[in-house]
Amino acid sequence: MFYVYYNVFLGIAKMTFISQMEQIVAKWAKRQVDDEWLFQSFRKDIIGKMSTEEAYGYIDDVVGVLLQQHDEVVVNEVLETLLALARQSDTTQMPNKLESAVTQIKSMCDKYSEYTINKCSELFTHYRL
């Protein structure tokens, strides 16, 4: 399991990747974060250090986080996180949960701006859909 020893953002010494991501999403949704680069820094500092297997293994967990979102900014940031994990995993084999949620994710993204629709499309293009 990939543990994050990372207290810059949350002041937490040890968390799993998904736990930290969920806390960042929750803080962002409540507008408790002043750092507009929070998600980008999180992706750069954490995902870039994952092995291909670790990145692939977290994709389905992040899909669960995505499907719970209702704020377009957070949806975009979670889509960017999925894209970063997909790239780091270095495979075009789509994880099971992501594959079963394609229609639901596309429907979710269709409610938002063209930018969000394009991010969604970029994710599925990575997997050759």
JONOR-V860307 format. One record per residue. N is the residue number from 1. RES is the residue in one small letter. SS is DSSP state (H for helix, E for strand, - for the rest). PHI is phi in degrees with one decimal (* if undefined). NEAR is the number of other C-alpha atoms within 10 Angstrom. Layout:
N	RES	SS	PHI	NEAR
N	RES	SS	PHI	NEAR
//
This chain:
1	m	-	*	8
2	f	-	-84.3	17
3	y	E	-103.5	14
4	v	E	-102.5	17
5	y	-	-101.5	14
6	y	-	-153.5	16
7	n	-	-115.8	12
8	v	-	-62.4	10
9	f	-	-89.9	15
10	l	-	-119.4	12
11	g	-	69.9	9
12	i	-	-114.8	12
13	a	-	-77.1	11
14	k	-	-144.4	13
15	m	E	-146.2	15
16	t	E	-76.5	12
17	f	H	-53.9	20
18	i	H	-68.1	17
19	s	H	-63.2	13
20	q	H	-66.4	20
21	m	H	-61.5	19
22	e	H	-60.8	14
23	q	H	-69.8	13
24	i	H	-63.7	20
25	v	H	-60.0	22
26	a	H	-63.2	15
27	k	H	-64.7	14
28	w	H	-64.2	19
29	a	H	-62.3	15
30	k	-	-88.8	9
31	r	-	59.3	9
32	q	-	-97.8	10
33	v	-	-122.7	16
34	d	-	-93.6	9
35	d	-	-83.9	10
36	e	-	-69.8	9
37	w	-	-97.5	9
38	l	H	-53.0	16
39	f	H	-65.6	20
40	q	H	-63.0	14
41	s	H	-63.9	13
42	f	H	-58.1	19
43	r	H	-62.8	19
44	k	H	-64.4	12
45	d	H	-77.2	13
46	i	H	-103.1	16
47	i	H	-64.7	22
48	g	H	-61.6	15
49	k	H	-94.8	13
50	m	-	-78.3	15
51	s	-	-75.0	14
52	t	H	-60.8	17
53	e	H	-67.4	12
54	e	H	-63.0	17
55	a	H	-60.2	22
56	y	H	-60.6	22
57	g	H	-64.8	16
58	y	H	-87.9	20
59	i	H	-57.7	24
60	d	H	-62.1	19
61	d	H	-64.6	15
62	v	H	-69.5	21
63	v	H	-58.6	21
64	g	H	-59.5	13
65	v	H	-65.8	16
66	l	H	-57.9	22
67	l	H	-66.6	14
68	q	-	-91.1	9
69	q	-	-89.1	17
70	h	-	-133.8	11
71	d	-	-106.1	11
72	e	H	-60.7	16
73	v	H	-62.0	14
74	v	H	-67.2	18
75	v	H	-56.5	23
76	n	H	-62.1	21
77	e	H	-66.7	19
78	v	H	-70.7	21
79	l	H	-61.1	22
80	e	H	-61.6	20
81	t	H	-66.1	23
82	l	H	-61.7	25
83	l	H	-62.7	20
84	a	H	-63.0	19
85	l	H	-65.3	23
86	a	H	-61.1	24
87	r	H	-64.6	18
88	q	H	-66.4	19
89	s	H	-71.3	21
90	d	-	57.0	13
91	t	-	-148.6	14
92	t	-	-103.3	14
93	q	-	-77.8	13
94	m	-	-78.3	18
95	p	-	-61.8	17
96	n	H	-55.7	10
97	k	H	-65.2	14
98	l	H	-63.3	19
99	e	H	-61.3	16
100	s	H	-75.7	11
101	a	-	-105.9	15
102	v	H	-53.1	15
103	t	H	-61.9	11
104	q	H	-64.8	12
105	i	H	-66.8	18
106	k	H	-61.5	15
107	s	H	-62.8	13
108	m	H	-61.5	19
109	c	H	-68.6	22
110	d	-	-63.8	14
111	k	-	-80.5	11
112	y	-	-110.2	15
113	s	-	-69.5	10
114	e	H	-59.3	11
115	y	H	-59.1	12
116	t	H	-65.0	22
117	i	H	-60.6	19
118	n	H	-67.1	14
119	k	H	-62.9	18
120	c	H	-60.9	24
121	s	H	-61.2	14
122	e	H	-60.8	16
123	l	H	-59.8	19
124	f	H	-74.9	19
125	t	H	-65.5	11
126	h	H	-56.0	15
127	y	-	-93.8	14
128	r	-	63.6	10
129	l	-	-96.8	12
//
